[in-house]
Amino acid sequence: MRSLQSRLLWGTAGATLVVFAVAGFILFIAVRVVLVGEFDSALDAKARAVASLTEWKRHRVHLEWDAGQMPEFSAAQRPEYFEIWSGGTTIARAGALRDHLAPPTDARFEPLHEFVRLPDGRGGRQVAFRFKPRADEDDVDHQPAANSGARPDAILVVSRETAELDRVLARLRWLLAAVCGAATISAMGVMAWVVRAGLRPVGGVAGRIARVGNSNLSDRIAPQGVPAELLPVVERLNELLARLEAAFAREKAFTADVAHELRTPLAGLETALEVCAARPREPTAYEKVVNSCLRTTRGMHAMVDTLLLLARADASQLAASQETVDLEKLLRECWIAYAPAAAERRLTVEWDTSAMQTTTDRDKLRLLFNNLLDNAVSYADVGGTIRIAIAELSSSLQATVSNTGSRVSADEAAQVFERFWRGDAARTDTGRHCGLGLSLCQKIMEVLGGKIAVTSAKNSLFTVTLMLPRASREPERQALRDQPLRMSDEPLIHATH
Amino acid sequence: MRVLLIEDYELLRESVAQGLREAGFAVDAAADGDAGLWYAKSNPYDVIILDLMLPGIDGLTLLKRLRATDSRTHVIIVTARDAPPDRVKGLDLGADDYLVKPFVFAELLARVRALVRRAYGAKAPVINVQDMELDTAGRKVRRAGREIDLTAREYALLEFLALRAGEVVTRTDIWEHVYEFNSTADSNVVDVFIGHLRKKVEGPGLPRLIHTRRGHGYVLGGAE
């Protein structure tokens, strides 16, 4: 690919050359028209002089010719020629003319000018016209009224060589060509300088872009001094840099969070074991430490599993299998594991479900339900209520799990899907809840082609709504993707506070 | 020496507290930033062990607020955040040391002991008071070449007196620096423990080492 500079330079040079050539050509034509016009006027004057010497005398056309009067028609170095015809026969011709000229067939009264080849072979120009010869006043038969009709027309041709005119025109042609060439070359010189100067900001911008980004993504390309044409490019690049920086910052924050979430329990394990091993202890003390460490290890195990699942989902490596699943049956199966904890916290559980089948990935849906039920049982206020409902909508199935005693305010509801986000109070909990559960649920719903949303009001209801495609076929999935997830404003259960 | 531990992760909080107690420190533990700041403002701690990611007031804010009123207490930050900017920020806000999780407990202990020595202007880990030699690193006490066997609490009391050897140490000082916040002991216990300590340190045939200044407190070493 050629450089912008050479492209601009050659383009403008070509355009300049064309413009100069056209202007030169027009100038040449104009000058030629003027010169030929002058030449023709001289020729006309001569022809009129010859015509004025032609008379009608004694019933014939006659030229009162005196060769001394017009020496240019004699056989000198550069003769001019004329010939007069009347009634098809030559009346007179210039002395220099050895052969007859060809009589013009359709001579009119207006003079006709044209370029011709002269009898001596040189280039010339002639004027031809038809005229009434002057009647001789001294003619005895002169009867102006009666015989004017009998007076015949005469045809005159006068020609003259154009060598001088051609020489002038040739010189003009060369002059114009030289001027045109010289002007183009000097214009190219100027253009080269202008183009280089004009493109200097482009080089500047390229340099600035080259300096950005190697180490520090927070660098931006300063828009000062950037030419208006490049400003959109610079702005887009800056936007791109900002997006990249944000993505890197998110990645960094996530890595820092992972580091924190894994290092803290690891530090707990290490310290607990180190302190415990520092001296001999009662068996019960060992038992206590072993149990604490086991609980912590299980929490870390679950978190690592979740992180791996999330990473695989992020990399689009999670595929959903297709099985017929009864939502109610699956929910009740999952609930078995949480029923004891719910009883311990004196929670009331309301079921608003009926048998409802769909085609989806049973294991992933189970993982999702486990997360939702676990959250509901853990975060409901003691003595509160959990409600589990399934409903059939026109194109989808809707499942909701809600609990009273929410610690999440309405404003925070959108944040619950962020990785490692936890309501402040939840943070003191050790073990299972590391703030990844709902992120995972969201990912699972993505893989299953459904949707998930949360509504919450502090100290009131926390509700998770799932929309599952009724079947796994593509049209239903597409329809669900296009349809906004509507959350009913009316609480499904009323908070007990 | 009295230590405040502010850490929200239960397993870590409990095991560090246990380890410190077994090393002879009086330990108060807080599980969130608000409680931590309250403890820190209500008692003169020798060292505060501070986690950064805390519920309630976060660690750095807590440190800033603490430093606004108290510039004496030594603070060691213990956190999972290991990026250099985090360390710089923590130290710039007035922390004295920085330890990244996970850590070896022995190292945390050594760093806490180093901060205690700094708090009392001592650099060497061994303190000599007349013919008594107190090794704060190994928590060993020898007098006249003979090793003295002390309980953790007795050792802590003796170390506190030794770090301020020659000065009058009041009962309140002892109470504040050697006992935990929720300990059931009252200040009479100080007198009882001083009594126990005297019996072990001032054996038969040895001169007195712990002197009583009536109405003031106690002095370790120095003239009668």
Chai-1 contact restraints between the chains, C-beta under 6 A:
chainA,res_idxA,chainB,res_idxB,connection_type,confidence,min_distance_angstrom,max_distance_angstrom,comment,restraint_id
A,A259,B,A80,contact,1.0,0.0,6.0,A-B,restraint_1
A,H260,B,A80,contact,1.0,0.0,6.0,A-B,restraint_2
A,R263,B,A80,contact,1.0,0.0,6.0,A-B,restraint_3
A,R263,B,K101,contact,1.0,0.0,6.0,A-B,restraint_4
A,R263,B,P102,contact,1.0,0.0,6.0,A-B,restraint_5
A,T264,B,Y9,contact,1.0,0.0,6.0,A-B,restraint_6
A,T264,B,A80,contact,1.0,0.0,6.0,A-B,restraint_7
A,T264,B,K101,contact,1.0,0.0,6.0,A-B,restraint_8
A,L266,B,P102,contact,1.0,0.0,6.0,A-B,restraint_9
A,A267,B,L12,contact,1.0,0.0,6.0,A-B,restraint_10
A,A267,B,K101,contact,1.0,0.0,6.0,A-B,restraint_11
A,A267,B,P102,contact,1.0,0.0,6.0,A-B,restraint_12
A,G268,B,Y9,contact,1.0,0.0,6.0,A-B,restraint_13
A,G268,B,L11,contact,1.0,0.0,6.0,A-B,restraint_14
A,G268,B,L12,contact,1.0,0.0,6.0,A-B,restraint_15
A,E270,B,P102,contact,1.0,0.0,6.0,A-B,restraint_16
A,T271,B,L12,contact,1.0,0.0,6.0,A-B,restraint_17
A,T271,B,S15,contact,1.0,0.0,6.0,A-B,restraint_18
A,T271,B,V16,contact,1.0,0.0,6.0,A-B,restraint_19
A,T271,B,F105,contact,1.0,0.0,6.0,A-B,restraint_20
A,A272,B,L11,contact,1.0,0.0,6.0,A-B,restraint_21
A,A272,B,S15,contact,1.0,0.0,6.0,A-B,restraint_22
A,E274,B,F105,contact,1.0,0.0,6.0,A-B,restraint_23
A,V275,B,S15,contact,1.0,0.0,6.0,A-B,restraint_24
A,V275,B,Q18,contact,1.0,0.0,6.0,A-B,restraint_25
A,V275,B,G19,contact,1.0,0.0,6.0,A-B,restraint_26
A,V275,B,F105,contact,1.0,0.0,6.0,A-B,restraint_27
A,S292,B,L11,contact,1.0,0.0,6.0,A-B,restraint_28
A,T296,B,L11,contact,1.0,0.0,6.0,A-B,restraint_29
A,D424,B,P55,contact,1.0,0.0,6.0,A-B,restraint_30
A,R427,B,P55,contact,1.0,0.0,6.0,A-B,restraint_31
A,T428,B,D8,contact,1.0,0.0,6.0,A-B,restraint_32
A,T428,B,A31,contact,1.0,0.0,6.0,A-B,restraint_33
A,T428,B,P55,contact,1.0,0.0,6.0,A-B,restraint_34
A,T430,B,E10,contact,1.0,0.0,6.0,A-B,restraint_35
